[in-house]
Amino acid sequence: MKIALAQLYYHTGNFELNISKIKNNILRARSEGADLVVFAELAVCGYPPRDFLEFNEFIELSLEAVNEIADACVGIAAIIGSPSINPHLQGKNLYNSAYFLEGGEVKNICHKALLPNYDIFDEYRYFEPGRKFETITYKGHRIALTICEDLWNVDDDPLYPISPMNMYIGQNPDVIINIAASPFSFGHPEEREAVLCKNASKYKIPVFYVNHIGAQTELLFDGGSMVVNPQGFVVDELNYFAEDFRIYELEKVISDGRMPEKDFTKLAFTHEEKMHRIHEALVMGIKYYFLKLGFEKAVIGLSGGIDSALVLVLTVRALGSENVRAILMPSEFSTSHSVDDAVQLAENLGVEYTIIPIKEVYHTYNNLLQPFFEGRPFDVTEENIQARIRGMILMALSNKLNYILLNTSNKSEIAVGYGTLYGDMCGGLSVIGDLYKTEVFQLSEFVNKEKEIIPNHTMTKPPSAELRPGQLDADSLPDYNLLDKVLFEYIEKRKGLHEILGMGYDELTVRRILKLVNLNEYKRAQTPPILRISSKAFGMGRRMPIVAKYLI
């Protein structure tokens, strides 16, 4: 039996597009001699559909799409993901399902049993877990059909009380097929491969796995669909960050006797691999954000600093230099070298740039407000006025010229509130909001590894917001090398105060950092969507109360 894996991008709620892509790949698979073609989890409606699942019409359109796709399954079978209706009064109204289509009709429906409800996932909000496990027989082979999380309960500390494959294995399946919507983080490919290989070697049967690619706002899908032999060896892996399509002979995969080459107790990857993955993921995230919204052009406030420089490079690589415009907005506190650095970068990239000085507007605001400031001295208020003037200019250009403004704040700044609401924190999408400042420098070095794109001076000068004379980030924040280490332990590792102090950090510094993080939750509630590249990004995957007293 020949099995085709179709690794595609889908657009949530765009049934016409999704149906067309699926049907085209069914025709391709049939013309190339495949017996079965496999698509990803919830491919019909897109993932994650979220509260669209609460609309009856959305479910009806999903079911109509399934039937239309089934009509194309003549001379070939297909597996597609879509919601299905729970016919029972008890439980949630929907299942997250995998449909087996053959002979122009729906032959089988399997329901996802393990519904993740952590971090970015909230599937139990919508779906009832499946409780029946029956293999599907096709072309003389028994298929254990599973959906994403169904294969992830193989750790020594299982999250769920059951494992679907333990239910299937008594029926002697010949192959595990897993359709997934597995979001990207830079360490996830190793984790995913380890899980799939562990399933194959544990049950002594091959695994065929299909993932999404593309982006759904902040969630990035990296592909990496794969085939694993019964010994737990990866026979083949589809491309990352790109659509792909390949056909495999099941019998050859079953007879493949190669043993794993990796030690999956050590999920290691190099710094170079990390930077490459993050680069590709962010470029893809920008690309699909614009593609799915139907926009073409971006505007970016270019300061001469490292953050906006990196965002400009990534955006040019996603959209092309002709679709990106840089706006330089120097104030009386801006240094001449910052303007020069920004100009050099724009010219290196072939990007149109415009210089709009804000000194006069800033003084107009100051003169207007002075009678109401009661003679109080210059402070963060005047700094924020400058940032908000810049935000207003960028949003005006966005409105008038149909650009999307891309935000340039990094994760370190967002964590401790080192940014101005309605100023430098505004925008339609946060490109590097899941990159710590130290990672911003690392990725910039990666960008410059073959030739100087970001000016060297931008890379080496001390970070500064340049909102007052001689200002440096170090005046207000701990050194980024220290700050980012503490933030990582608190945010990604979820370690508390005393656990972090036990690592040898200064108590006053740690208390200050953690207090800043918790006090600024209100700002993060108002940030643009942040492209997720880590295991714990700000946004939908980290849900904290705005008004709380923990560590404050």
Buried (B, 14 or more C-beta within 10 A) or exposed (E): BBBBBBBBBBBBBBBEBBBEBBBEBBEBBBEEEBBBBBBBBBBBBBBBBEEBBEEEEBBEBBBEBBEBBBEBBBEBBBBBBBBBBBEEEEEBBBBBBBBBBBEEEBBBBBBBBBBBEEBBBBBBEBBBBBEEBEBBEBEEBBBBBBBBBBBBBBEEEEEBEBBBBEBBBEEEBBBBBBBBBBBBBBBBBBBBBBBBBBBBBBBEBBBBBBBBBBBBBBBBBBBBBBBBBBBBBBBEBBBBBBBBBBBBBBEEBBEBEEEBEBEBEEBEEEEEEBBBBBBBBBBBBBBBBBBBEEBBBBBBBBBBBBBBBBBBBBBBBBBEBEBBBBBBBBBEBBBEEBBBBBBBBBEBBEBEBBEBBBBEBBEEBBEEEEEEEEEEEEEEEBBBBBBBBBBBBBBEBBEEEEBBBBBBBBBBBBBBBBBBBEBBBBBBBBBBBBBBBBBBBBBBEBBBEEEEBBBEEBBEBEBBBBBBEEBEBEEEBBEBEBBBBBBBBBBBEEBEBEEBBEEEBEEEBBBBBBBBBBBBBEBBEEBBBBBBBBBBBBBBBBEEEEEEEEBE
